[in-house]
Amino acid sequence: MRTWRVGSFSMGASLLLLGVFLLLSQVFKWGDPAIALLSWWPIIFIVLGVEIIVYQVRSKKEKTTIQYDFISIIFIAILGTCGLVMAMLSASGLLELAGNVAKAETRTANLPTYEEASLNGVDRIVVDAGTFPLTVESTEAKSVSLFGTYRTETIGDKNSIENVSDYVLAEKKGDTLFIKLKELPHQRFINSYHDADATMLIPADKELEFKGNDRNLVFKPRGLKSDWAVDTSGWVKIESDEKADMRIEANNVYELEGEWKGIKDVREDGLKSGYINFEKGTATLTVNHANMVEVD
């Protein structure tokens, strides 16, 4: 009497078919491996059934005892499923992403310099910095410029920001120049580190409307000749000049640091207002809705 352990032949046949499928799927870049994954379990039963039928047909003249090799069957199922899952991850790009994350490094690179030299007819500059941290300085030059560095996690030698348009959107409409700063690029689904240290130069004789969002901002209004208005929910530091001829006003802010005058509570939740005068206060720098305004 012969004994046939059902599962031994199936394991060999299944491994052969699985290996051929994975090889061909990598060579010819076949479609979604999820289809094969969903079909894997029925294929196991088909192979097992064929094995039993073939052996019984060939052993009609002998008394046959069939035993099931459950270890082989389970091994086929686990190994096959793992192989197809790896194929799915490879096809979806997740394996490549995991490899890239492992090779990523934090790098400091130069921001491409933005410069707008043609300001003929422009009286007002509107800047939306978003979450971009900035130092804003007034200048006697007749152009707007932005330069600095940024730190981010990069893969290989390619920089995240290669062109000005990758982080700056600028449009001139009538007498106004609109500048919007974009968020720094970052990887989806992973916490990638990115930050910037940039300086923006604004002509001292141009009006400025500046909007930020919960980031630290530094203003250096040297020789300011026109009014600037800053609206942000973050922290604002103003570095004044002994020869400055300007007035600094703070409206609806939580904390005031420096030699402020006329401080008063404007709401019950602790919002304050105040001012500081330098010389005659010809030009005015106004800060609205900040968490704190510090004047040095």
C-alpha positions as CSV (number, residue, x, y, z in Angstrom):
1,M,0.0,0.0,0.0
2,R,1.4,3.4,-1.0
3,T,1.0,6.5,0.9
4,W,0.8,9.9,-0.8
5,R,1.3,13.1,1.1
6,V,-0.9,15.6,-0.6
7,G,0.8,19.0,-0.6
8,S,4.4,18.0,-1.4
9,F,3.9,18.2,-5.2
10,S,1.7,21.2,-4.8
11,M,4.3,23.1,-2.9
12,G,6.9,22.5,-5.6
13,A,4.4,23.4,-8.4
14,S,3.2,26.5,-6.6
15,L,6.7,27.8,-5.9
16,L,7.6,27.2,-9.6
17,L,4.5,29.1,-10.9
18,L,4.9,31.9,-8.3
19,G,8.6,32.3,-9.2
20,V,7.8,32.4,-12.9
21,F,5.0,35.0,-12.4
22,L,7.2,37.3,-10.2
23,L,10.0,37.1,-12.7
24,L,7.8,37.9,-15.7
25,S,6.0,40.7,-13.8
26,Q,9.3,42.4,-13.1
27,V,10.7,41.9,-16.7
28,F,7.6,42.9,-18.6
29,K,6.1,45.4,-16.0
30,W,2.8,43.6,-15.9
31,G,-0.3,45.3,-14.4
32,D,-1.7,45.4,-10.9
33,P,-0.3,42.5,-8.8
34,A,-3.3,42.8,-6.6
35,I,-5.3,40.7,-9.2
36,A,-2.8,37.9,-8.8
37,L,-2.9,38.2,-5.0
38,L,-6.7,37.8,-5.0
39,S,-6.3,34.8,-7.3
40,W,-3.6,33.1,-5.2
41,W,-5.9,31.2,-2.8
42,P,-8.1,29.6,-5.5
43,I,-4.9,28.6,-7.4
44,I,-3.7,26.7,-4.3
45,F,-6.9,24.6,-4.1
46,I,-6.8,24.0,-7.9
47,V,-3.2,22.7,-7.7
48,L,-4.1,20.5,-4.7
49,G,-7.2,19.1,-6.4
50,V,-5.2,18.3,-9.6
51,E,-2.6,16.6,-7.5
52,I,-5.1,14.3,-5.9
53,I,-7.0,13.5,-9.1
54,V,-3.8,12.7,-11.0
55,Y,-2.4,10.4,-8.3
56,Q,-5.7,8.5,-8.0
57,V,-6.0,8.0,-11.7
58,R,-2.4,6.6,-11.8
59,S,-3.0,4.4,-8.8
60,K,-6.3,2.6,-9.6
61,K,-4.7,-0.8,-9.3
62,E,-3.2,-0.1,-5.9
63,K,-4.8,0.7,-2.6
64,T,-4.0,4.3,-1.9
65,T,-3.8,6.1,1.4
66,I,-3.8,9.9,1.2
67,Q,-2.3,12.1,3.9
68,Y,-2.3,15.8,3.8
69,D,1.0,17.7,4.3
70,F,-0.5,20.7,6.0
71,I,2.9,22.1,6.7
72,S,3.7,22.3,3.0
73,I,0.2,23.8,2.3
74,I,0.6,26.5,4.9
75,F,4.2,27.2,3.8
76,I,2.9,27.6,0.2
77,A,0.2,30.0,1.3
78,I,2.5,32.2,3.5
79,L,5.4,32.3,1.0
80,G,3.2,33.0,-1.9
81,T,1.3,35.7,-0.2
82,C,4.5,37.4,1.0
83,G,5.9,37.2,-2.5
84,L,2.9,38.8,-4.1
85,V,2.7,41.5,-1.4
86,M,6.3,42.4,-2.2
87,A,5.3,42.6,-5.9
88,M,2.5,44.9,-5.0
89,L,4.7,47.2,-3.0
90,S,7.3,47.3,-5.8
91,A,4.6,48.1,-8.4
92,S,3.1,50.9,-6.2
93,G,6.6,52.5,-5.6
94,L,6.5,52.0,-1.9
95,L,9.6,49.8,-1.9
96,E,11.5,52.5,-3.8
97,L,10.1,55.2,-1.4
98,A,11.3,53.2,1.6
99,G,14.7,52.9,0.1
100,N,14.8,56.6,-0.7
101,V,13.8,57.5,2.9
102,A,16.6,55.3,4.2
103,K,19.1,57.2,2.0
104,A,17.7,60.7,2.7
105,E,19.9,63.3,4.2
106,T,19.3,66.8,5.6
107,R,21.0,69.3,3.4
108,T,21.3,73.1,3.4
109,A,21.0,74.6,-0.1
110,N,20.7,78.1,-1.6
111,L,17.4,79.5,-2.6
112,P,17.3,80.7,-6.2
113,T,17.4,84.5,-5.9
114,Y,14.2,86.3,-6.8
115,E,14.6,89.9,-8.0
116,E,12.1,92.4,-9.4
117,A,13.9,95.4,-10.8
118,S,11.1,96.8,-12.9
119,L,9.0,98.8,-10.4
120,N,8.0,101.6,-12.7
121,G,4.4,102.6,-11.8
122,V,4.4,100.3,-8.7
123,D,3.5,102.1,-5.5
124,R,2.3,99.2,-3.3
125,I,3.8,95.8,-2.6
126,V,1.6,93.0,-1.2
127,V,3.4,90.0,0.3
128,D,1.7,86.8,1.5
129,A,4.5,84.8,3.2
130,G,2.3,82.0,4.5
131,T,4.4,79.9,6.8
132,F,7.7,81.0,5.3
133,P,10.0,82.6,7.9
134,L,11.5,85.8,6.8
135,T,13.7,88.8,7.6
136,V,12.3,91.9,5.9
137,E,14.5,94.9,5.4
138,S,14.0,98.3,3.8
139,T,16.6,99.3,1.2
140,E,17.5,102.4,-0.9
141,A,17.7,100.2,-4.0
142,K,14.8,100.4,-6.5
143,S,14.1,96.7,-6.7
144,V,12.6,93.9,-4.7
145,S,14.8,90.9,-4.0
146,L,14.6,87.7,-2.0
147,F,17.5,85.3,-1.2
148,G,18.6,82.9,1.5
149,T,19.0,79.2,2.3
150,Y,16.7,76.3,3.1
151,R,17.1,73.0,4.8
152,T,15.2,69.9,3.8
153,E,15.6,66.2,3.5
154,T,16.9,65.4,0.0
155,I,17.6,62.2,-1.9
156,G,20.6,62.1,-4.2
157,D,22.0,65.3,-5.7
158,K,18.8,66.9,-6.8
159,N,17.7,70.0,-4.9
160,S,14.0,70.4,-3.8
161,I,14.0,74.0,-5.1
162,E,15.8,74.6,-8.4
163,N,13.9,77.6,-9.8
164,V,12.4,80.8,-8.4
165,S,9.0,79.6,-9.5
166,D,9.3,76.6,-7.1
167,Y,8.8,78.9,-4.1
168,V,7.7,82.3,-5.4
169,L,4.7,83.5,-7.3
170,A,4.9,87.2,-8.4
171,E,2.4,89.2,-10.5
172,K,2.2,92.9,-11.2
173,K,-1.3,94.3,-11.5
174,G,-1.7,98.0,-12.0
175,D,0.2,99.9,-9.3
176,T,0.6,96.8,-7.1
177,L,3.2,94.0,-7.0
178,F,1.8,90.8,-5.5
179,I,4.2,88.3,-4.1
180,K,3.2,84.9,-2.7
181,L,5.7,82.5,-1.1
182,K,4.9,78.8,-1.5
183,E,5.5,76.1,1.1
184,L,8.8,74.2,0.9
185,P,8.5,70.8,-0.8
186,H,8.1,67.8,1.4
187,Q,7.4,64.1,1.1
188,R,3.9,62.9,1.4
189,F,3.0,60.3,4.2
190,I,6.3,60.9,6.0
191,N,7.4,63.6,8.4
192,S,10.1,65.3,6.4
193,Y,12.0,68.2,8.0
194,H,12.2,71.5,6.1
195,D,12.9,75.1,7.1
196,A,14.3,78.3,5.6
197,D,16.3,81.3,6.5
198,A,15.6,84.0,3.9
199,T,15.8,87.8,3.6
200,M,13.5,90.0,1.6
201,L,14.5,93.6,0.6
202,I,11.8,96.1,0.0
203,P,12.4,99.7,-1.3
204,A,12.0,102.1,1.6
205,D,9.7,104.4,-0.5
206,K,7.1,101.7,-1.4
207,E,4.1,100.9,0.7
208,L,4.1,97.3,2.0
209,E,1.2,95.1,3.1
210,F,2.6,92.0,4.6
211,K,0.7,88.9,5.7
212,G,2.2,85.9,7.6
213,N,0.9,82.9,9.4
214,D,2.2,81.7,12.8
215,R,5.9,82.0,12.0
216,N,8.7,84.2,13.4
217,L,9.3,87.4,11.4
218,V,12.0,90.0,11.7
219,F,11.6,93.5,10.3
220,K,14.5,96.0,9.8
221,P,12.9,99.2,8.6
222,R,16.0,101.3,8.1
223,G,15.3,104.7,6.6
224,L,11.6,103.8,6.1
225,K,9.9,106.5,4.0
226,S,6.5,104.8,3.4
227,D,3.9,103.0,5.6
228,W,4.2,99.3,6.2
229,A,1.4,97.1,7.6
230,V,2.0,93.6,9.0
231,D,-0.7,91.1,9.8
232,T,0.4,87.9,11.4
233,S,-0.5,85.5,14.2
234,G,3.1,84.8,15.0
235,W,6.0,86.5,16.7
236,V,7.4,89.8,15.3
237,K,10.7,91.4,16.1
238,I,11.4,94.9,14.9
239,E,15.0,96.1,14.9
240,S,15.0,99.9,14.9
241,D,17.7,102.4,14.0
242,E,18.7,105.3,16.2
243,K,18.2,107.6,13.2
244,A,14.9,106.2,12.3
245,D,12.0,108.6,11.6
246,M,9.0,106.4,12.1
247,R,6.2,105.3,14.3
248,I,5.5,101.7,15.3
249,E,2.0,100.8,16.2
250,A,0.7,97.5,17.6
251,N,-3.0,96.6,17.5
252,N,-4.7,93.5,18.9
253,V,-1.6,91.8,20.1
254,Y,-1.1,89.6,23.2
255,E,2.4,90.6,24.3
256,L,4.5,93.8,23.9
257,E,8.2,93.9,24.6
258,G,10.1,97.2,24.5
259,E,9.6,100.8,25.4
260,W,5.9,101.0,24.4
261,K,3.7,104.0,25.2
262,G,-0.1,104.3,25.4
263,I,-0.5,100.6,26.2
264,K,-4.1,99.7,26.8
265,D,-6.3,96.6,26.7
266,V,-8.6,96.6,23.8
267,R,-10.5,93.4,24.7
268,E,-11.2,91.3,27.7
269,D,-9.1,88.3,26.4
270,G,-5.9,90.3,26.9
271,L,-5.3,91.9,23.5
272,K,-3.4,95.1,23.8
273,S,-2.4,98.1,21.7
274,G,0.4,100.6,21.9
275,Y,2.9,102.7,20.0
276,I,6.6,103.8,19.9
277,N,7.8,107.0,18.2
278,F,11.2,107.6,16.7
279,E,11.9,111.2,15.8
280,K,8.9,112.8,14.1
281,G,7.3,109.4,13.1
282,T,7.0,110.3,9.5
283,A,6.4,106.7,8.3
284,T,4.3,104.2,10.2
285,L,4.9,100.5,10.7
286,T,1.7,98.8,12.0
287,V,1.5,95.3,13.4
288,N,-1.9,93.6,13.7
289,H,-3.0,90.4,15.5
290,A,0.5,89.2,16.4
291,N,1.2,86.9,19.4
292,M,4.0,89.1,20.4
293,V,5.8,92.2,19.1
294,E,9.3,93.0,20.3
295,V,11.1,96.2,19.5
296,D,14.9,96.5,20.0
